[in-house]
């Protein structure tokens, strides 16, 4: 495995004087070095020497060398520890970092590459990068290399899906070089893998598979990451300003079309020049094409928006001529280019639902929100019943609110109203019939939400859930009676607590830290008594029995293995708590 020819080799090192003329005979055919001793080598004496051979010019694996001695003492062939004369294996990337800019299919990407070779890559070498696996890379307009260090590289080229960087200086050993690759991601996540880096020249670097530092677990489709729409008027036939807020996870090229659909029943006639206003309107040429028949607005980008850049614009449409509920609106995007020098590939984002509804037209007062929720379905326990109420018009002060719960109700020891009391006066509840009435002590503005909560107790047995009815009379506007949304007061669940306990030791007669965790399915009121039984030695004479955290519970007693704690605060349903205790283990094994 060496290119060195037959002849004498100079022996160097601490023990070179042990050999005749400090030389040895090298045979390239047999791959052996033979040298004669001029003096004895004592037993257990370390001998250290060296000699030089030239590596092969092609890639071979390193091999094991053997030692033997002949003369008055014979030592049979014995392998050395370690391998030598491997060729093409020693020049590797000592350090690297490849960071991907995004993981979105069909998106413009920026990959940062940082490399450090273990030996210098000299002038005239070519650094080659393969494995881009991007179906758009063949077009020079869709691929580029930037931020090259001019003291190291003189340029780059893309040949047969391999990026070649020409070294005009020296890529120095243990010095980091950095550059960027820009390209369009492919449209199939299976095409993305590792990059392979190699070099050619006087010192070649064998191909090394290097993974992304932030290799994505999955690839995303191009999409709108933010898509909101709102308006400001609900009166019929009034001019309504619709405001759009968008963000995408891809760069949007000039020539891309955005389509907002679902804007049906507007009274604005079709036009090819609907005015856009707002921060991003100029990016879309300040106008769009409006179709009354299709309920669509199509706008064309005239500038570039980068991924995650916010897009804001507004436009005006007339509301429908009569009552019409709010519309669900969708946003989509399309881009195509047939030129061979297109700076972007085809790009499409399928219609996505926007957050918000618009073009609602109101021609009579009505309730926008009329819904009931409850805090618990547990039999016999506290149930906080909440009404959310809002109207298309203001509800005047002095209006009477009537709520029928459609069944008899049970009182609690708490105040009747938990929320909304400051907004009401002259409140009255008939628990036998489930009828509630009150006067609004102040006006409720249009679309403002009023929240009213009642402290009620669920029945001891299950019953049919109800949807209460609402009526508002005696003011400038009248509503109902109408059924509310949401079903309540079924009392269908039993009160349960999930709990477990763990300990720190099982050694007898020592202090043991216990951790009791529990989770109730209903609120535990303040001053509730928590009783823990079965702590066999707790409360015995001389035994420890302590509560380690008194923020939620106070100590009551610990007698005869029974520990009692009192809740200092109300514990909400679904709340997971841990109670730390310290007790003494029994002096001898006991039932656990």
Secondary structure, 3 states (H helix, E strand, C coil): CECCCCEEEECECCCHHHEHHHEEEEECCCCEEECCECCCCCCCCCCCCECCCCECCCCECCEEEEEEECCCCCEEEEEEEEEECCECCCCCEEEEEEECCCCECCCEEEEEEEEEECCCECCCCEEEEECCCCCCCCCHHHEEEECCCCCCEEEEEEECCEEEEEECCCECCCCCEEEEEEEECCCCHHHCCCEEEEEECCCCEEEEEECCCCCCCCCECCCEEEEEEECCCCECCCEEEEEEEEEECCCECCCCEEEEECCCCCCCCCEEEEECECCCHHHHCCEEEEECCCCEEEEECCCCECCCCCEEEEEEEECCCCCECCEEEEEEEEECCCCCCCCCCCEEEEEEEEEEEECCEECCCCEEEEEEEECCCECCCEEEEEEEEEECCCECCCCEEEEECCCCCECCCCCCEEECHHHEEEEEEECCCCEEEEEECCCECCCCCEEEEEEEECCCCCCCCECCEEEEECCCCCEEEEECECCECCCCECCCEEEEEEECCCCCCCEEEEEEEEEECCCECCCCEEEECCCCCCCCCCCCEEECCCCCEEEEEEECCEEEEEECCCECCCCEEEEEEEEECCCCCCCC
